[in-house]
Amino acid sequence: MVLYKVWKESYLMHFKITQEMKQRIIVYSASLIIAILFFTILNRFKDITRSIQFIITILFPFLLGIGLAFILNNPQKWVENKLLANTPMQNKHKRILSTGIVFILTIGFLILFFSIIIPNTIDSVRQFSKNIAIYSDTLIGYTKDFAYKLNISEKQVEQLLINFNITKKITSVLTESIPKIASYSYSFVKGFINIILALVSAFYILLDRETLVKGIKKLNYSLFDKNFANYLTLWTNDAKTVFEQYIVGNIIDSFIVGVICYFGALVLKLPYASMIALIIGVTNVIPVFGPFLGAIPVIIILCLIDPFSALIFTIFIFILQQCDGNIIKPIVLGDKLGMSGFWILFSVTVGGALFGVVGMFLGVPIFALIYAGVHDYIQVRLRNKKITINDKAGTID
C-alpha cells in the first residue's frame, strides 16, 4: 500500500499539468468545438438560413424601428440639446417634444418626397409598358441596320432573329418585370402596418434610450466577467458608431446621387427621368455592385428607346459615379470602416449570397465589426507573445 502511494505521487508529479498545457487544452478544445459547429452549420446551412430569414421576417418591424432610431438619433439630440436648450421645460418634456418634432419633420419630408416621385415613376412605368412592342421593333430595326453595315444578308438576320426569338424574349422579360414592380408596390402597401410598428418602436427607443442602454449594460455585466464585459461594451459602442455613420451616410449619399441623376436626366432630355433616378438612387446604397445593378437595366431600357440616349446616359452615369466615389462619398461617409477594397468586395459578395440585397447592404458594416474584433484579438495575442510582424515576407522580430 505504501509503495502504491509513493508510485502514485511520483506519477502525478511526473505528469503534472502546467499552466501552458492547460492553455493548450483550452485552445484545442475550443478549436474542436468550433470545427464541429462549422461542419454542423455547413450540413444544415439551408435550414439555418431559412430559420434566420423567418426570425428576421417576424422581427422586421422592430429591426426597422431600430434602424429608424439610428437615423433619427443625432437629429433628435440636436433639437433637444440645441434648439430646446434654453426653454423652461423639464428634461422629460424636452425629450418628448424634440422626438415629436423630428418625427413630424421626417414624415412630412417623406410624404412630400414620395408625392412628387411616386406619381411620376408610376406614369413612367405605365408609359414604358405600353410602348414595349414599339421599342422591341425599334431594336430589331437597329439590329438589321447594323447587320447590313456588316454585309450580313437580310435572310441571315431574319434567321438569327427567329433563332434567338428576340421580340418574344424582350416582350416576355419586360412584361414579366412590370407586374413584379406592381406586386412589389402592393407588398409595400401591405406592409403599412409594419411601417407603423417601426415608427412606434423608433419613437419609444428614442424616448427611453438611456433606460434601454442601462438594461443592456446590466445584462452584459451580469453574464460575463468584468474584462470581457468591458471589451463587449467598447465593441458595442464601436458598432453603434459604425452603423450610424454607415447607414445614415449611405442613405444621404444615395439621396444626393438620385437627385443629381434626376436633374441630370432632365437637362439631357432623357426619357423616364424619375424612373431612372429612382433606380439609380435605390441601387446606389449597395456598395461596389450597386452602381452596376442600377445602370445596366437603365442602359438596356434606353437602348430600346434610343441608343444615342443610352450612350449619353452611360457617359453621364460614369461621370456621376466618379464624382460620387471621389467627392460626395468621402465627404458624407469618410473612411470609417478601416477595411481594404478586397474585404469590402468579400463582405458584399458573401452578404448578398446569404441574405440577398439586405445582406449586400449590411454585410459591409457587420464584417467591418468582425474584422475589427479579430484584428484587436490578434494584436493582443502578438503583444503578449512579444512578436512583431514586419512587412517583408517571412520575417518575424
Sequence and secondary structure as in RCSB ss.txt:
>XXXX:A:sequence
MVLYKVWKESYLMHFKITQEMKQRIIVYSASLIIAILFFTILNRFKDITRSIQFIITILFPFLLGIGLAFILNNP
QKWVENKLLANTPMQNKHKRILSTGIVFILTIGFLILFFSIIIPNTIDSVRQFSKNIAIYSDTLIGYTKDFAYKL
NISEKQVEQLLINFNITKKITSVLTESIPKIASYSYSFVKGFINIILALVSAFYILLDRETLVKGIKKLNYSLFD
KNFANYLTLWTNDAKTVFEQYIVGNIIDSFIVGVICYFGALVLKLPYASMIALIIGVTNVIPVFGPFLGAIPVII
ILCLIDPFSALIFTIFIFILQQCDGNIIKPIVLGDKLGMSGFWILFSVTVGGALFGVVGMFLGVPIFALIYAGVH
DYIQVRLRNKKITINDKAGTID
>XXXX:A:secstr
 HHHHHHHHHHHHHT   HHHHHHHHHHHHHHHHHHHHHHHHHTHHHHHHHHHHHHHHHHHHHHHHHHHHHHHHH
HHHIIIIITTTSS  HHHHHHHHHHHHHHHHHHHHHHHHHHHHHHHHHHHHHHHHTHHHHHHHHHHHHHHHHHHT
T  HHHHHHHHHHHTHHHHHHHHHHHHHHHHHHHHHHHHHTHHHHHHHHHHHHHHHHTHHHHHHHHHHHHHHHS 
HHHHHHHHHHHHHHHHHHHHHHHHHHHHHHHHHHHHHHHHHHTT SSHHHHHHHHHHHTTSTTTHHHHHHHHHHH
HHHHH HHHHHHHHHHHHHHHHHIIIIIHHHHT S S   HHHHHHHHHHHHHHHHHHHHHHHHHHHHHHHHHHH
HHHHHHHHHTT  B SSTT B 
